[in-house]
Amino acid sequence: MKQRYHVFRRENGIFYSLDTLTKKRQSLETSDAETAQRLANALNEACKQPAINLQIAKAYLAAADSNYIRRTWREVMAEFVKTKTGSNHTRSERAVLDKSFDSIRDRQLLETRAEHFLRVLESGKVSTNNYLRRFHNFAADMGWLPWPVLPKRQWPAIHYREKRAVTREEHELIVNRENNLEMRAFLWCCWHLGGSQSDMAHLKSEDVDWTNHVVSFFRAKTGVAQIIHFADGLAEIFRDLPGEGLLFPRLAAMDEKHRASLFQRACRRVKITGVSLHSYRYAWAERARTCGYPERFAQEALGHNSVAVHRAYAKRAKVKIPSLEEYEKKIISLPAMNQ
């Protein structure tokens, strides 16, 4: 029988295979003639017996790890969730329950093909695409996948819904129509501190240092300490809150979804759309950029470990850029004023 793959050697000494069907040439990454011929024979053998190739691969892999051939995506998801803590753990648990994953949940990793992933992505949402990538990369990093199920370039692009900041006018309209005093104070804290809703809801009176006008707390998402100075505007809000324990006891006892629902109800009362409690973090970042607040200070205040992430939050800020001539005059005048 005519062999599909032939071997030839180039001037650099490296052996290549030639696919006589497609005319495609591929490096065998060896300069040893015997090794090159063995690789070509393996390619030709694979063409003759495609039905048993997977079984042969399983036999080799099982010798190294008995669980290799039996491991399913359900196990991958369970191990992935174990690596998360805090709110990330909760979100991961919720993501695993997505019904779009049911078609691959009990499928063995070695029997998973690209079309299986594509069916999942077609039936899912943006979060499905996001988490399936993470499950796939986790399995690959753990050495549980001998090859990628879906090549990196073939993953459908993730298109997130456009996010925006809440404007000052919108914020004032919302709080002015809010009858619940605790919710009103909570929204003002979000406006002044730019914190996430969970961090703001769990603030305690002990977190407020009145001597130095500082609020300090640990971010629930990262565990990193946040230390932020506050001015008179927020000081007035704090004075009306409990002097011991939680500043927002009712809101702290709620799930983040419940707090989000309360905010959406407040937005509907004043016919505002397109914002969420997270929009207050975007608002803080944009306000900081607009007024020229140093980026490193803003990044620290919001708890962003990545400059890229912080800039994504502040990208829609409208910055008034002075002319170079005006800026030069300002810089030149500074030494004269200090004399």
MARVONU-634247 format. One record per residue (C-alpha): residue number from 1; residue in three letters; x, y, z. Coordinates in steps of 0.1 Angstrom, whole numbers. Each point is the difference from the previous one (the first is absolute). Example, Ala and Ser with C-alpha at 12.3 -4.5 7.8 and 13.67 -1.06 7.14 Angstrom:
<recs>
n 1; res ALA; xx 123; yy -45; zz 78
n 2; res SER; xx 14; yy 34; zz -7
</recs>
This chain:
<recs>
n 1; res MET; xx 0; yy 0; zz 0
n 2; res LYS; xx 13; yy 34; zz -9
n 3; res GLN; xx 12; yy 20; zz 30
n 4; res ARG; xx -16; yy 34; zz 5
n 5; res TYR; xx 29; yy 16; zz 19
n 6; res HIS; xx 35; yy 1; zz -14
n 7; res VAL; xx 32; yy 12; zz 17
n 8; res PHE; xx 26; yy 24; zz -14
n 9; res ARG; xx 29; yy 19; zz 14
n 10; res ARG; xx 7; yy 37; zz -5
n 11; res GLU; xx 33; yy 17; zz -3
n 12; res ASN; xx -1; yy 10; zz 37
n 13; res GLY; xx 1; yy -37; zz 9
n 14; res ILE; xx -36; yy -1; zz 14
n 15; res PHE; xx -24; yy -27; zz -13
n 16; res TYR; xx -34; yy 9; zz -13
n 17; res SER; xx -31; yy -20; zz -9
n 18; res LEU; xx -19; yy 5; zz -33
n 19; res ASP; xx -37; yy -7; zz -1
n 20; res THR; xx -5; yy -13; zz -35
n 21; res LEU; xx -38; yy 7; zz 3
n 22; res THR; xx 1; yy 37; zz 11
n 23; res LYS; xx 36; yy 7; zz -11
n 24; res LYS; xx 6; yy 15; zz 34
n 25; res ARG; xx 35; yy -1; zz 15
n 26; res GLN; xx 6; yy -2; zz 37
n 27; res SER; xx 32; yy -1; zz 21
n 28; res LEU; xx 6; yy -32; zz 19
n 29; res GLU; xx 24; yy 20; zz 22
n 30; res THR; xx 28; yy -25; zz -1
n 31; res SER; xx 32; yy -5; zz -20
n 32; res ASP; xx 2; yy -37; zz 8
n 33; res ALA; xx -11; yy -21; zz -30
n 34; res GLU; xx -12; yy -30; zz 20
n 35; res THR; xx -22; yy 22; zz 23
n 36; res ALA; xx -14; yy 19; zz -30
n 37; res GLN; xx -10; yy -33; zz -17
n 38; res ARG; xx -17; yy -13; zz 32
n 39; res LEU; xx -20; yy 33; zz 1
n 40; res ALA; xx -10; yy -4; zz -36
n 41; res ASN; xx -10; yy -36; zz 5
n 42; res ALA; xx -22; yy 11; zz 30
n 43; res LEU; xx -17; yy 25; zz -22
n 44; res ASN; xx -6; yy -26; zz -27
n 45; res GLU; xx -13; yy -25; zz 25
n 46; res ALA; xx -24; yy 26; zz 14
n 47; res CYS; xx -15; yy 4; zz -35
n 48; res LYS; xx -5; yy -38; zz -4
n 49; res GLN; xx -17; yy -6; zz 34
n 50; res PRO; xx -17; yy 33; zz 11
n 51; res ALA; xx -26; yy -20; zz 20
n 52; res ILE; xx 25; yy -14; zz 25
n 53; res ASN; xx 22; yy 31; zz 4
n 54; res LEU; xx -19; yy 13; zz 30
n 55; res GLN; xx 1; yy -33; zz 17
n 56; res ILE; xx 38; yy -3; zz -5
n 57; res ALA; xx 4; yy 35; zz 14
n 58; res LYS; xx -21; yy -9; zz 30
n 59; res ALA; xx 21; yy -31; zz 6
n 60; res TYR; xx 32; yy 21; zz 1
n 61; res LEU; xx -15; yy 27; zz 22
n 62; res ALA; xx -16; yy -24; zz 24
n 63; res ALA; xx 35; yy -14; zz 8
n 64; res ALA; xx 10; yy 34; zz 14
n 65; res ASP; xx -33; yy 9; zz 17
n 66; res SER; xx -28; yy -25; zz 6
n 67; res ASN; xx -25; yy 29; zz 3
n 68; res TYR; xx 11; yy 16; zz -32
n 69; res ILE; xx -24; yy -19; zz -23
n 70; res ARG; xx -29; yy 2; zz 25
n 71; res ARG; xx 1; yy 36; zz 10
n 72; res THR; xx -31; yy 20; zz -10
n 73; res TRP; xx -8; yy 37; zz -2
n 74; res ARG; xx -21; yy -3; zz 31
n 75; res GLU; xx 33; yy -8; zz 19
n 76; res VAL; xx 18; yy 29; zz -17
n 77; res MET; xx -27; yy 24; zz 11
n 78; res ALA; xx 0; yy -12; zz 36
n 79; res GLU; xx 38; yy 4; zz 3
n 80; res PHE; xx -2; yy 34; zz -17
n 81; res VAL; xx -25; yy 12; zz 26
n 82; res LYS; xx 22; yy -12; zz 29
n 83; res THR; xx 28; yy 24; zz -11
n 84; res LYS; xx -23; yy 30; zz 5
n 85; res THR; xx -7; yy 19; zz 33
n 86; res GLY; xx -26; yy 25; zz 12
n 87; res SER; xx -22; yy 16; zz -26
n 88; res ASN; xx 19; yy -17; zz -28
n 89; res HIS; xx -8; yy -34; zz 14
n 90; res THR; xx -37; yy 9; zz 1
n 91; res ARG; xx 0; yy 13; zz -35
n 92; res SER; xx 18; yy -31; zz -12
n 93; res GLU; xx -25; yy -23; zz 17
n 94; res ARG; xx -28; yy 19; zz -17
n 95; res ALA; xx 17; yy -2; zz -34
n 96; res VAL; xx 5; yy -38; zz 2
n 97; res LEU; xx -38; yy -4; zz 3
n 98; res ASP; xx -5; yy 15; zz -35
n 99; res LYS; xx -22; yy -24; zz -19
n 100; res SER; xx 20; yy 6; zz -32
n 101; res PHE; xx 28; yy -22; zz 16
n 102; res ASP; xx -23; yy -30; zz 4
n 103; res SER; xx 9; yy -14; zz -34
n 104; res ILE; xx 37; yy -4; zz 10
n 105; res ARG; xx -3; yy -3; zz 37
n 106; res ASP; xx 5; yy -38; zz 1
n 107; res ARG; xx 20; yy -2; zz -32
n 108; res GLN; xx 36; yy -13; zz 3
n 109; res LEU; xx 26; yy 26; zz -8
n 110; res LEU; xx 17; yy -23; zz -25
n 111; res GLU; xx -32; yy -5; zz -19
n 112; res THR; xx -9; yy 37; zz -2
n 113; res ARG; xx 2; yy 15; zz -35
n 114; res ALA; xx -1; yy 35; zz -12
n 115; res GLU; xx -36; yy -3; zz -12
n 116; res HIS; xx -11; yy -9; zz 36
n 117; res PHE; xx 14; yy 33; zz 12
n 118; res LEU; xx -16; yy 19; zz -29
n 119; res ARG; xx -34; yy -14; zz 9
n 120; res VAL; xx 4; yy 12; zz 36
n 121; res LEU; xx 10; yy 35; zz -11
n 122; res GLU; xx -29; yy 2; zz -24
n 123; res SER; xx -25; yy -8; zz 28
n 124; res GLY; xx 16; yy 22; zz 26
n 125; res LYS; xx 6; yy 36; zz 8
n 126; res VAL; xx 31; yy 22; zz 5
n 127; res SER; xx 7; yy -15; zz 34
n 128; res THR; xx -2; yy -35; zz -16
n 129; res ASN; xx 28; yy 10; zz -24
n 130; res ASN; xx 20; yy 15; zz 28
n 131; res TYR; xx -2; yy -30; zz 24
n 132; res LEU; xx 4; yy -27; zz -27
n 133; res ARG; xx 33; yy 17; zz -10
n 134; res ARG; xx 11; yy -1; zz 37
n 135; res PHE; xx -10; yy -36; zz 5
n 136; res HIS; xx 19; yy -9; zz -32
n 137; res ASN; xx 31; yy 19; zz 10
n 138; res PHE; xx -1; yy -14; zz 35
n 139; res ALA; xx -1; yy -36; zz -13
n 140; res ALA; xx 29; yy 8; zz -24
n 141; res ASP; xx 21; yy 16; zz 27
n 142; res MET; xx -6; yy -31; zz 22
n 143; res GLY; xx 13; yy -23; zz -27
n 144; res TRP; xx -34; yy -17; zz -4
n 145; res LEU; xx -3; yy 9; zz -37
n 146; res PRO; xx 26; yy -14; zz -25
n 147; res TRP; xx -11; yy 25; zz -26
n 148; res PRO; xx -24; yy 31; zz -1
n 149; res VAL; xx -36; yy -9; zz -7
n 150; res LEU; xx -5; yy 33; zz -18
n 151; res PRO; xx 29; yy 20; zz -14
n 152; res LYS; xx 5; yy 34; zz 15
n 153; res ARG; xx -8; yy 19; zz -32
n 154; res GLN; xx -33; yy -19; zz -5
n 155; res TRP; xx -16; yy 11; zz 33
n 156; res PRO; xx -29; yy 24; zz -7
n 157; res ALA; xx 8; yy 35; zz 11
n 158; res ILE; xx -15; yy 11; zz 33
n 159; res HIS; xx -22; yy 31; zz -4
n 160; res TYR; xx -8; yy 15; zz 33
n 161; res ARG; xx -30; yy 24; zz 4
n 162; res GLU; xx 12; yy 36; zz 1
n 163; res LYS; xx 5; yy 12; zz 35
n 164; res ARG; xx -2; yy 36; zz 11
n 165; res ALA; xx 3; yy 22; zz 30
n 166; res VAL; xx -29; yy 15; zz 19
n 167; res THR; xx 1; yy 38; zz -4
n 168; res ARG; xx -2; yy 25; zz 28
n 169; res GLU; xx -34; yy 12; zz -12
n 170; res GLU; xx -13; yy -36; zz -1
n 171; res HIS; xx 14; yy -8; zz 34
n 172; res GLU; xx -16; yy 31; zz 16
n 173; res LEU; xx -33; yy -8; zz -17
n 174; res ILE; xx 1; yy -35; zz 14
n 175; res VAL; xx 9; yy 9; zz 36
n 176; res ASN; xx -25; yy 29; zz 1
n 177; res ARG; xx -28; yy -24; zz -8
n 178; res GLU; xx 12; yy -27; zz 24
n 179; res ASN; xx -21; yy -1; zz 31
n 180; res ASN; xx 21; yy -27; zz 18
n 181; res LEU; xx 26; yy 19; zz 20
n 182; res GLU; xx 24; yy -30; zz 2
n 183; res MET; xx -1; yy -5; zz -37
n 184; res ARG; xx 5; yy 37; zz -6
n 185; res ALA; xx 31; yy 1; zz 22
n 186; res PHE; xx 13; yy -32; zz -16
n 187; res LEU; xx -2; yy 16; zz -35
n 188; res TRP; xx 18; yy 31; zz 12
n 189; res CYS; xx 28; yy -22; zz 14
n 190; res CYS; xx 2; yy -17; zz -34
n 191; res TRP; xx 3; yy 34; zz -17
n 192; res HIS; xx 27; yy 13; zz 23
n 193; res LEU; xx 21; yy -31; zz 4
n 194; res GLY; xx -6; yy -18; zz -33
n 195; res GLY; xx -1; yy -33; zz 18
n 196; res SER; xx -17; yy -32; zz -11
n 197; res GLN; xx -35; yy -6; zz 14
n 198; res SER; xx 11; yy -28; zz 22
n 199; res ASP; xx 29; yy 19; zz 15
n 200; res MET; xx -22; yy 31; zz 6
n 201; res ALA; xx -29; yy -20; zz 15
n 202; res HIS; xx 23; yy -17; zz 26
n 203; res LEU; xx 18; yy 31; zz 12
n 204; res LYS; xx 1; yy 3; zz 38
n 205; res SER; xx 3; yy 30; zz 23
n 206; res GLU; xx 34; yy -13; zz 10
n 207; res ASP; xx 12; yy 4; zz -35
n 208; res VAL; xx -4; yy 38; zz 3
n 209; res ASP; xx 30; yy 18; zz 15
n 210; res TRP; xx -14; yy 34; zz 9
n 211; res THR; xx 34; yy 14; zz 12
n 212; res ASN; xx 16; yy -4; zz -34
n 213; res HIS; xx -32; yy 0; zz -21
n 214; res VAL; xx 8; yy -34; zz -14
n 215; res VAL; xx -22; yy -30; zz -10
n 216; res SER; xx 19; yy -33; zz 0
n 217; res PHE; xx -14; yy -35; zz -9
n 218; res PHE; xx 11; yy -32; zz -18
n 219; res ARG; xx -15; yy -6; zz -35
n 220; res ALA; xx -21; yy -31; zz 0
n 221; res LYS; xx 11; yy -8; zz -36
n 222; res THR; xx 38; yy 2; zz 5
n 223; res GLY; xx 6; yy 1; zz 38
n 224; res VAL; xx 21; yy 31; zz -5
n 225; res ALA; xx -2; yy 28; zz 25
n 226; res GLN; xx -16; yy 33; zz -12
n 227; res ILE; xx 9; yy 33; zz 17
n 228; res ILE; xx -19; yy 30; zz -13
n 229; res HIS; xx -2; yy 36; zz 14
n 230; res PHE; xx -34; yy 16; zz 1
n 231; res ALA; xx -10; yy 36; zz 0
n 232; res ASP; xx -29; yy 20; zz 16
n 233; res GLY; xx -26; yy -13; zz -24
n 234; res LEU; xx 3; yy -36; zz 11
n 235; res ALA; xx 7; yy 10; zz 36
n 236; res GLU; xx -36; yy 14; zz 2
n 237; res ILE; xx -13; yy -33; zz -13
n 238; res PHE; xx 20; yy -20; zz 26
n 239; res ARG; xx -13; yy 21; zz 29
n 240; res ASP; xx -35; yy -12; zz -6
n 241; res LEU; xx 9; yy -37; zz -1
n 242; res PRO; xx 3; yy -24; zz 30
n 243; res GLY; xx 29; yy 6; zz 23
n 244; res GLU; xx 6; yy -37; zz 6
n 245; res GLY; xx 1; yy -31; zz -22
n 246; res LEU; xx -12; yy 0; zz -36
n 247; res LEU; xx -8; yy 34; zz -16
n 248; res PHE; xx -26; yy -16; zz -22
n 249; res PRO; xx -14; yy -30; zz 19
n 250; res ARG; xx -30; yy -7; zz -21
n 251; res LEU; xx 19; yy 2; zz -33
n 252; res ALA; xx 29; yy -20; zz 13
n 253; res ALA; xx -24; yy -29; zz 8
n 254; res MET; xx -12; yy -1; zz -37
n 255; res ASP; xx 14; yy -19; zz -29
n 256; res GLU; xx 17; yy 21; zz -26
n 257; res LYS; xx -28; yy -8; zz -24
n 258; res HIS; xx -26; yy 13; zz 24
n 259; res ARG; xx 20; yy 33; zz 4
n 260; res ALA; xx 3; yy 2; zz -38
n 261; res SER; xx -38; yy -4; zz -3
n 262; res LEU; xx -7; yy 28; zz 24
n 263; res PHE; xx 23; yy 23; zz -20
n 264; res GLN; xx -17; yy -9; zz -32
n 265; res ARG; xx -34; yy 7; zz 16
n 266; res ALA; xx 13; yy 34; zz 10
n 267; res CYS; xx 12; yy 6; zz -36
n 268; res ARG; xx -33; yy -9; zz -14
n 269; res ARG; xx -18; yy 25; zz 22
n 270; res VAL; xx 20; yy 28; zz -16
n 271; res LYS; xx 1; yy -16; zz -35
n 272; res ILE; xx 38; yy -5; zz -1
n 273; res THR; xx 13; yy -30; zz -20
n 274; res GLY; xx 34; yy -15; zz -8
n 275; res VAL; xx 16; yy 3; zz 34
n 276; res SER; xx 5; yy -24; zz 30
n 277; res LEU; xx 17; yy 3; zz 34
n 278; res HIS; xx 33; yy -8; zz -17
n 279; res SER; xx -5; yy 31; zz -21
n 280; res TYR; xx 11; yy 20; zz 31
n 281; res ARG; xx 35; yy -15; zz -4
n 282; res TYR; xx 1; yy 12; zz -36
n 283; res ALA; xx -13; yy 34; zz 12
n 284; res TRP; xx 28; yy 4; zz 26
n 285; res ALA; xx 27; yy -10; zz -25
n 286; res GLU; xx -13; yy 25; zz -26
n 287; res ARG; xx -3; yy 28; zz 25
n 288; res ALA; xx 36; yy -6; zz 11
n 289; res ARG; xx 13; yy 1; zz -35
n 290; res THR; xx -20; yy 31; zz -10
n 291; res CYS; xx 13; yy 21; zz 29
n 292; res GLY; xx 36; yy -12; zz -5
n 293; res TYR; xx 2; yy -22; zz 31
n 294; res PRO; xx 33; yy -20; zz -3
n 295; res GLU; xx -6; yy -33; zz -16
n 296; res ARG; xx 20; yy -20; zz 26
n 297; res PHE; xx -21; yy 15; zz 28
n 298; res ALA; xx -33; yy -8; zz -18
n 299; res GLN; xx 12; yy -35; zz -6
n 300; res GLU; xx 8; yy -5; zz 36
n 301; res ALA; xx -33; yy 15; zz 12
n 302; res LEU; xx -20; yy -24; zz -22
n 303; res GLY; xx 21; yy -30; zz 7
n 304; res HIS; xx 10; yy -7; zz -36
n 305; res ASN; xx 32; yy -21; zz -2
n 306; res SER; xx 2; yy 5; zz -37
n 307; res VAL; xx 5; yy 34; zz -17
n 308; res ALA; xx -18; yy -14; zz -31
n 309; res VAL; xx -31; yy -8; zz 21
n 310; res HIS; xx 0; yy 34; zz 16
n 311; res ARG; xx 3; yy 18; zz -34
n 312; res ALA; xx -30; yy -21; zz -13
n 313; res TYR; xx -21; yy 14; zz 28
n 314; res ALA; xx 10; yy 36; zz -7
n 315; res LYS; xx 1; yy -2; zz -38
n 316; res ARG; xx -32; yy 20; zz -5
n 317; res ALA; xx 11; yy 30; zz 21
n 318; res LYS; xx -2; yy 33; zz -18
n 319; res VAL; xx 34; yy 17; zz 7
n 320; res LYS; xx 6; yy 36; zz -8
n 321; res ILE; xx 35; yy 2; zz -14
n 322; res PRO; xx 17; yy 35; zz 2
n 323; res SER; xx 21; yy 12; zz -28
n 324; res LEU; xx 37; yy -7; zz 2
n 325; res GLU; xx 8; yy 38; zz 2
n 326; res GLU; xx -24; yy 5; zz 30
n 327; res TYR; xx 15; yy -30; zz 17
n 328; res GLU; xx 36; yy 12; zz -6
n 329; res LYS; xx -9; yy 34; zz 15
n 330; res LYS; xx -15; yy -17; zz 31
n 331; res ILE; xx 32; yy -21; zz 5
n 332; res ILE; xx 23; yy 31; zz -5
n 333; res SER; xx -21; yy 20; zz 26
n 334; res LEU; xx 3; yy -26; zz 27
n 335; res PRO; xx 37; yy 7; zz 9
n 336; res ALA; xx -7; yy 37; zz 1
n 337; res MET; xx -28; yy -5; zz 25
n 338; res ASN; xx 22; yy -21; zz 22
n 339; res GLN; xx 27; yy 26; zz 3
</recs>
